[in-house]
């Protein structure tokens, strides 16, 4: 629209000028080199316009031939760039497809066509890694680390190599360099944290978590959980060094950061007991039992019993169970304490209450064992006890600390899995079972020797690390 308006204005000005010249033709006299020309103003303007057009054409032709080499060079560079980027793309596709030979061929082609080392060096390094030539890949990463524009890519590549080779000291140094260049990169922050934990630099690891939360790489809840686990481990190390006050302070901080964190609560309670603060130790257990009952908590509470007798421990456990009296673990804790104290009636009542809460055809292995102990202790019924032990052999295994990363089962909770070295992956749940050894209804004629063989075979049942967790999985 605006162009049309300007065109009309220009056309109006030209028309006005032409009309002005036509109304006032005037006269022009030109004498040059013995020639004399007499004409009007309009003819003079037309001649000047024609000469201008000719000069413009001449200059355009001259500039065309003058700039021809540059244009030819540009066309050649564009052609090489297009082919280079095509080779680069095909090389990345080959890397993704796992075709090492094609990736290396395309990397060499891209390197010859493109004058952009950052891109070609990265592809060459990936192609070398794909073909198993880590030494060549390392050289490419070192060259990239020497350039300002590719320094981060080079350091990141060398970091991954160091982690794969298990060189934790070099990896930690490279991770620190990488985090300085890109402080808000999630994968580098995570790698740095893991390396600091594995190297025992717990204070630095806690600071890394604080920065990650500040930079919004992880949410507050995740940050608090990781800090609590770090503080737990610092408490363990402080106790090992004889610094009981520091150990207690670290354990308390861990317990306060994450309510329901069973290992921290157990550690805090036991350290308080060592410090002679039995009432405070008991309050820690009672507070967590309200929301997260756990067998280890009941064990600690039994240790805190002021008396020495088994009945006194039984009353202490009953008091604890009242904080969450309808939970299965509350019934289990009382039943276990009652069996130890020889209080058969109370044990039976709570074991039967567990059966009412559990819809499974066969109770868990520990309940079956408790029932076997009850039948033998209360009624001296060896046959009934044996039947319960048979059921225990084929029942769902007892809950334990399971690594959600590798499936390893551990008796005690640890901040780092001792099998796959992953951080905070142990969960309290029932280990998955692939098969069962025998049907539920075993023949009654089985001898004690046969029963012993069946029970002895149970540990040979394989646990599928990749199987999904039980529906009753609870992470503490």
Residue pairs with C-beta under 8 A, 6 or more apart in sequence:
21 41
21 42
21 45
22 42
24 41
25 40
25 41
25 42
26 40
26 41
27 38
27 39
27 40
27 41
28 37
28 38
28 39
28 40
28 41
28 43
28 44
29 36
29 37
29 38
30 36
30 37
30 38
30 39
31 37
80 113
80 114
81 113
81 114
83 109
83 113
84 109
84 110
84 112
84 113
84 114
84 116
85 110
85 114
87 106
87 109
87 110
87 113
88 106
88 110
88 114
88 119
88 120
88 123
90 102
90 106
91 102
91 103
91 106
91 107
91 109
91 110
91 123
91 127
92 123
92 126
94 100
94 102
94 103
94 106
94 127
95 103
95 123
95 126
95 127
95 130
98 130
99 130
100 127
100 130
100 131
100 132
101 131
103 123
103 126
103 127
103 130
103 131
104 124
104 127
104 128
104 131
106 123
106 127
107 120
107 123
107 124
107 127
108 124
110 119
110 120
110 123
111 120
111 124
114 120
117 143
117 147
117 150
118 144
118 147
118 149
118 150
118 153
121 140
121 143
121 144
121 150
122 140
122 144
122 150
122 153
124 140
125 136
125 137
125 140
125 141
125 144
125 157
126 137
128 134
128 136
128 137
128 140
129 137
134 161
134 165
137 157
137 161
138 158
138 161
140 157
141 153
141 154
141 155
141 157
141 158
141 161
142 154
142 158
143 154
144 150
144 151
144 153
144 154
144 157
145 151
145 154
145 155
145 158
146 154
147 154
151 181
152 178
152 181
152 182
155 174
155 177
155 178
155 181
156 178
156 188
158 174
159 171
159 174
159 175
159 178
159 188
159 191
162 168
162 170
162 171
162 174
163 171
163 191
163 195
168 195
168 198
168 199
169 199
171 191
171 195
172 192
172 195
172 196
172 199
172 201
175 188
175 191
175 192
175 195
176 192
178 185
178 188
178 192
179 185
179 188
179 189
179 192
182 188
183 189
183 211
183 215
184 215
184 217
186 212
186 217
186 218
189 208
189 211
189 212
189 215
189 217
192 208
193 205
193 208
193 209
193 212
193 226
193 423
194 423
196 202
196 204
196 205
196 208
197 205
197 230
197 233
197 415
197 416
197 423
198 416
198 421
202 230
202 233
202 234
202 237
203 234
205 230
206 227
206 230
206 231
209 218
209 223
209 226
209 227
209 230
210 223
210 227
212 218
212 223
213 219
213 220
213 223
218 226
224 257
224 258
225 257
225 258
225 261
225 424
226 423
226 424
227 254
227 257
228 253
228 254
228 255
228 257
228 258
228 261
228 264
229 254
229 415
229 423
229 424
230 415
231 250
231 251
231 253
231 254
231 257
231 264
232 250
232 251
232 254
232 261
232 263
232 264
232 267
232 415
233 415
234 246
234 250
235 246
235 247
235 248
235 250
235 251
235 254
235 267
235 271
236 247
236 267
238 244
238 246
238 247
238 250
239 247
239 271
244 271
244 274
244 275
247 271
248 268
248 271
248 272
248 275
251 264
251 267
251 268
251 271
252 268
254 261
254 264
254 267
254 268
255 261
255 264
255 265
255 267
255 268
255 284
258 264
259 288
259 291
260 288
260 291
260 292
260 476
261 476
262 288
262 292
262 294
262 296
262 297
262 413
262 428
262 476
263 413
263 476
265 284
265 285
265 287
265 288
265 297
266 296
266 297
266 300
268 281
268 284
269 281
269 282
269 284
269 285
269 300
269 304
270 281
270 300
270 303
272 278
272 280
272 281
272 284
273 281
273 303
273 304
278 304
278 306
281 300
281 304
282 301
282 304
285 297
285 300
285 301
285 304
285 320
286 320
286 323
288 294
288 297
289 297
289 320
289 321
289 323
289 324
289 330
290 323
290 324
291 324
292 474
292 476
293 324
293 327
293 328
293 329
293 330
293 333
294 329
294 428
294 476
295 329
295 332
295 333
295 399
297 320
298 317
298 320
298 329
298 332
298 333
298 336
298 337
301 316
301 317
301 320
302 313
302 316
302 317
302 337
304 316
305 312
305 313
305 316
306 312
306 316
307 313
309 341
310 337
310 340
310 341
310 342
311 341
311 343
313 337
313 340
313 341
314 334
314 337
314 338
314 340
314 341
314 343
314 346
317 333
317 334
317 336
317 337
318 334
318 337
320 330
320 333
321 330
321 331
321 333
321 334
324 330
328 354
328 357
328 358
331 350
331 351
331 353
331 354
331 357
332 350
332 354
332 366
332 367
332 370
334 346
334 347
334 350
335 346
335 347
335 350
335 351
335 354
335 370
336 370
338 344
338 346
338 347
338 350
339 347
339 370
339 373
339 374
339 377
342 377
344 374
344 377
344 378
347 370
347 374
347 378
348 374
348 378
351 367
351 370
351 371
351 374
354 363
354 367
355 363
355 367
358 364
358 367
360 396
361 440
362 368
362 391
362 394
362 395
362 396
362 440
363 371
363 391
363 395
364 395
364 396
364 397
364 398
364 399
364 430
365 392
365 393
365 395
365 396
365 397
365 398
366 392
366 398
367 395
368 388
368 389
368 391
368 392
368 395
369 388
369 389
369 392
371 388
372 384
372 385
372 386
372 388
372 389
372 392
373 385
375 381
375 384
375 385
375 388
376 382
376 384
376 385
386 448
386 451
387 444
389 451
389 455
390 442
390 446
390 451
390 454
391 440
392 455
393 437
393 438
393 451
393 454
393 455
393 458
394 436
394 437
394 438
394 439
394 440
394 442
396 430
396 433
397 430
397 431
397 433
398 430
399 428
399 429
399 430
399 431
399 472
400 409
400 410
400 411
400 428
400 429
400 430
400 431
401 409
401 410
401 411
401 412
401 413
401 414
401 426
401 427
401 428
402 408
402 409
402 410
402 426
402 427
402 428
402 429
402 431
402 469
403 409
403 410
403 417
403 419
403 420
403 422
403 425
403 426
403 427
404 425
404 426
404 427
404 469
405 417
405 420
405 422
405 425
406 417
406 419
406 420
406 422
406 425
406 465
407 432
407 463
407 464
407 465
407 466
407 467
408 417
408 418
408 419
408 420
408 465
409 431
409 463
410 417
410 418
410 426
413 426
413 428
413 476
414 426
415 423
415 424
416 422
416 423
416 424
417 425
417 426
427 469
427 473
427 474
427 475
427 476
428 474
428 475
428 476
429 469
429 470
429 472
429 473
429 474
430 470
430 472
430 473
431 463
432 463
432 464
432 467
432 468
432 469
432 470
433 461
433 463
434 461
434 462
434 463
434 464
434 467
435 461
436 461
437 454
437 457
437 458
437 461
438 454
442 454
446 454
